[in-house]
């Protein structure tokens, strides 16, 4: 049987959630910057004994991000919705993953798919169009290459098309199936016209 990605894609309203990032190094910077690029008002707390200068420099424009300068403690999970582990300590990640499960919190452990409840995909965004790419944790590099390809082929003015289609969708009459059929006809060849 051919392998199949069984992940269910979801777009989170991250600005309505409370996120904990454990770690303060390069991986933490990668994860936090990805979240803040997509949802700039996200409420994120970061706990680590140290924070890299590059991370601190990036966060200077995000005053809502709380930095806790110490090692992780169990109570850091209180009130959280998501937990992201970015340290180089596998034992700590296993502990946090287990604690998160006990509390019914979703947990992502960087570079350790077996401990993850979800993955952070590679993201293409142009205006309101957002596409997340997953390789089921197998190859972030391939996901990044596919992202680069899609960024190149999707026109920069896609937002104009999206806005026009939204107006048309609101004006269409009939049942759901007839609206879908009409929109399918309107969008044929739309995206990749240059």
FIZA-665591 format. One line per field, with one value per residue (C-alpha): residue in three letters; residue number from 1; y, z, x. Coordinates in Angstrom, 3 decimals. Last residue first. Example, Ala and Ser with C-alpha at 12.3 -4.5 7.8 and 13.67 -1.06 7.14 Angstrom:
<vomars>
r SER, ALA;
k 2, 1;
c2 -1.060, -4.500;
c3 7.140, 7.800;
c1 13.670, 12.300;
</vomars>
This chain:
<vomars>
r UNK, UNK, UNK, UNK, UNK, UNK, UNK, UNK, UNK, UNK, UNK, UNK, UNK, UNK, UNK, UNK, UNK, UNK, UNK, UNK, UNK, UNK, UNK, UNK, UNK, UNK, UNK, UNK, UNK, UNK, UNK, UNK, UNK, UNK, UNK, UNK, UNK, UNK, UNK, UNK, UNK, UNK, UNK, UNK, UNK, UNK, UNK, UNK, UNK, UNK, UNK, UNK, UNK, UNK, UNK, UNK, UNK, UNK, UNK, UNK, UNK, UNK, UNK, UNK, UNK, UNK, UNK, UNK, UNK, UNK, UNK, UNK, UNK, UNK, UNK, UNK, UNK, UNK, UNK, UNK, UNK, UNK, UNK, UNK, UNK, UNK, UNK, UNK, UNK, UNK, UNK, UNK, UNK, UNK, UNK, UNK, UNK, UNK, UNK, UNK, UNK, UNK, UNK, UNK, UNK, UNK, UNK, UNK, UNK, UNK, UNK, UNK, UNK, UNK, UNK, UNK, UNK, UNK, UNK, UNK, UNK, UNK, UNK, UNK, UNK, UNK, UNK, UNK, UNK, UNK, UNK, UNK, UNK, UNK, UNK, UNK, UNK, UNK, UNK, UNK, UNK, UNK, UNK, UNK, UNK, UNK, UNK, UNK, UNK, UNK, UNK, UNK, UNK, UNK, UNK, UNK, UNK, UNK, UNK, UNK, UNK, UNK, UNK, UNK, UNK, UNK, UNK, UNK, UNK, UNK, UNK, UNK, UNK, UNK, UNK, UNK, UNK, UNK, UNK, UNK, UNK, UNK, UNK, UNK, UNK, UNK, UNK, UNK, UNK, UNK, UNK, UNK, UNK, UNK;
k 194, 193, 192, 191, 190, 189, 188, 187, 186, 185, 184, 183, 182, 181, 180, 179, 178, 177, 176, 175, 174, 173, 172, 171, 170, 169, 168, 167, 166, 165, 164, 163, 162, 161, 160, 159, 158, 157, 156, 155, 154, 153, 152, 151, 150, 149, 148, 147, 146, 145, 144, 143, 142, 141, 140, 139, 138, 137, 136, 135, 134, 133, 132, 131, 130, 129, 128, 127, 126, 125, 124, 123, 122, 121, 120, 119, 118, 117, 116, 115, 114, 113, 112, 111, 110, 109, 108, 107, 106, 105, 104, 103, 102, 101, 100, 99, 98, 97, 96, 95, 94, 93, 92, 91, 90, 89, 88, 87, 86, 85, 84, 83, 82, 81, 80, 79, 78, 77, 76, 75, 74, 73, 72, 71, 70, 69, 68, 67, 66, 65, 64, 63, 62, 61, 60, 59, 58, 57, 56, 55, 54, 53, 52, 51, 50, 49, 48, 47, 46, 45, 44, 43, 42, 41, 40, 39, 38, 37, 36, 35, 34, 33, 32, 31, 30, 29, 28, 27, 26, 25, 24, 23, 22, 21, 20, 19, 18, 17, 16, 15, 14, 13, 12, 11, 10, 9, 8, 7, 6, 5, 4, 3, 2, 1;
c2 35.544, 33.329, 30.792, 31.653, 32.338, 29.298, 28.237, 30.524, 31.703, 28.211, 26.792, 29.701, 28.874, 25.153, 25.944, 28.296, 25.636, 23.053, 25.357, 26.243, 29.252, 32.868, 34.316, 37.866, 36.953, 34.666, 37.419, 39.861, 37.245, 36.369, 39.994, 40.235, 36.972, 38.048, 41.350, 39.468, 37.292, 40.378, 38.833, 35.972, 32.419, 30.837, 32.127, 31.746, 28.256, 27.236, 28.677, 26.816, 23.571, 24.079, 24.789, 21.616, 19.646, 20.998, 20.253, 16.597, 13.788, 15.654, 14.572, 16.368, 19.281, 22.457, 25.281, 27.562, 31.050, 33.313, 36.461, 38.530, 36.217, 33.636, 30.388, 28.469, 25.565, 23.503, 23.652, 20.112, 18.816, 16.408, 15.971, 13.518, 11.066, 13.969, 14.973, 17.814, 20.511, 19.139, 20.362, 19.954, 20.302, 20.569, 17.982, 18.497, 14.945, 15.162, 18.373, 16.752, 13.837, 16.178, 18.280, 15.238, 13.880, 17.324, 17.588, 14.221, 15.247, 18.333, 20.391, 22.982, 23.947, 22.645, 24.214, 24.189, 25.133, 26.180, 27.434, 28.450, 26.630, 25.006, 27.147, 25.531, 22.484, 24.511, 25.213, 26.703, 30.417, 33.790, 34.100, 36.232, 37.418, 38.264, 41.168, 43.662, 42.371, 44.913, 44.060, 40.335, 40.030, 41.579, 39.267, 36.251, 37.329, 37.908, 34.336, 33.842, 32.150, 29.996, 29.469, 30.170, 31.892, 33.220, 33.951, 35.959, 36.362, 39.932, 39.401, 36.313, 34.920, 36.605, 36.193, 32.424, 31.941, 34.266, 32.223, 28.889, 30.023, 32.004, 29.002, 26.865, 29.352, 29.467, 30.494, 27.343, 26.297, 28.138, 28.576, 29.705, 31.270, 31.313, 33.995, 35.493, 31.995, 31.774, 28.326, 27.052, 23.291, 20.504, 16.961, 14.791, 11.314, 11.629, 8.396, 5.789, 3.442, 0.000;
c3 -16.561, -16.156, -13.417, -11.057, -13.460, -15.725, -14.833, -11.993, -13.463, -14.524, -11.086, -9.510, -11.540, -10.659, -6.984, -6.994, -8.751, -6.140, -3.184, -4.330, -6.405, -6.665, -7.032, -5.761, -2.672, -4.729, -7.296, -4.644, -3.171, -6.658, -7.313, -4.019, -4.698, -8.223, -6.985, -4.241, -6.877, -7.999, -7.183, -9.561, -8.268, -10.230, -8.233, -4.745, -5.758, -6.745, -3.556, -1.445, -3.292, -2.472, 1.186, 1.421, -0.112, 2.558, 5.363, 4.357, 6.311, 8.766, 6.961, 3.832, 4.550, 2.592, 3.807, 1.233, 2.070, -0.290, 1.505, 0.028, -1.303, 1.197, 0.761, 3.953, 4.868, 7.463, 11.255, 12.346, 14.750, 17.690, 17.660, 19.696, 16.819, 14.461, 16.380, 14.461, 16.521, 19.097, 18.532, 21.298, 21.437, 24.977, 26.479, 29.959, 30.242, 26.615, 27.359, 30.325, 28.102, 25.402, 28.039, 29.466, 26.036, 25.053, 28.248, 27.566, 23.957, 25.061, 22.028, 22.689, 20.395, 22.062, 20.908, 23.207, 22.183, 24.117, 27.279, 30.548, 32.779, 30.760, 32.430, 35.694, 34.849, 34.901, 31.936, 32.767, 33.369, 31.602, 30.816, 27.684, 26.976, 23.383, 23.462, 22.789, 19.254, 17.458, 19.553, 18.940, 15.981, 17.930, 20.884, 18.576, 16.895, 20.331, 21.331, 24.396, 27.566, 30.422, 28.298, 28.431, 25.638, 25.955, 22.830, 22.406, 18.647, 17.374, 14.226, 13.002, 9.880, 10.197, 13.987, 13.778, 11.323, 13.400, 16.501, 14.855, 13.225, 16.297, 18.537, 16.163, 16.381, 20.171, 22.985, 24.031, 25.177, 23.163, 24.887, 22.898, 24.107, 21.388, 19.851, 17.736, 16.432, 14.583, 13.415, 9.838, 9.844, 7.623, 8.771, 8.680, 7.206, 4.662, 2.708, 1.933, -0.915, 0.000;
c1 0.460, -2.571, -1.917, -4.737, -7.574, -7.369, -10.877, -12.044, -15.340, -16.430, -15.673, -17.563, -20.683, -20.490, -19.989, -22.992, -25.132, -24.154, -24.893, -28.402, -29.334, -28.260, -24.790, -24.271, -22.233, -19.990, -19.460, -18.238, -15.902, -14.665, -13.708, -11.793, -9.975, -9.059, -7.628, -5.768, -4.070, -2.098, 1.285, 0.567, 1.022, 3.875, 6.859, 5.437, 4.287, 7.825, 9.341, 6.777, 7.549, 11.215, 10.411, 8.303, 11.180, 13.542, 11.051, 11.339, 9.689, 7.451, 4.289, 5.520, 3.196, 2.519, 0.286, -1.351, -2.578, -4.493, -5.659, -2.833, -0.156, 0.942, 2.849, 3.546, 5.825, 4.055, 4.197, 3.486, 0.861, 0.536, 4.301, 6.414, 6.967, 7.770, 10.914, 12.630, 10.914, 8.496, 4.949, 2.387, -1.395, -2.676, -5.031, -3.520, -2.187, -1.037, 0.886, 2.625, 3.694, 5.052, 6.815, 8.594, 9.572, 10.861, 12.901, 14.521, 15.266, 17.196, 18.288, 15.576, 12.699, 9.534, 6.248, 3.226, -0.305, -3.424, -1.779, -3.449, -0.974, 1.838, 4.515, 3.352, 5.505, 8.732, 11.032, 14.449, 14.803, 14.538, 10.810, 10.309, 6.749, 5.845, 3.356, 6.162, 6.621, 8.844, 11.940, 11.267, 13.646, 16.537, 15.899, 15.910, 19.144, 20.723, 20.018, 17.818, 19.050, 17.664, 14.549, 10.803, 8.932, 5.413, 3.408, 0.224, -0.119, -0.570, 1.557, -0.364, 1.315, 4.696, 4.416, 3.989, 6.862, 9.077, 8.307, 9.165, 12.436, 13.539, 12.866, 14.941, 17.810, 17.857, 15.531, 13.722, 10.270, 7.626, 4.272, 1.238, -2.019, -4.645, -6.867, -4.050, -3.355, -6.656, -5.594, -5.680, -6.196, -4.894, -5.768, -2.659, -3.038, -0.233, -0.408, 2.211, 1.285, 0.000;
</vomars>
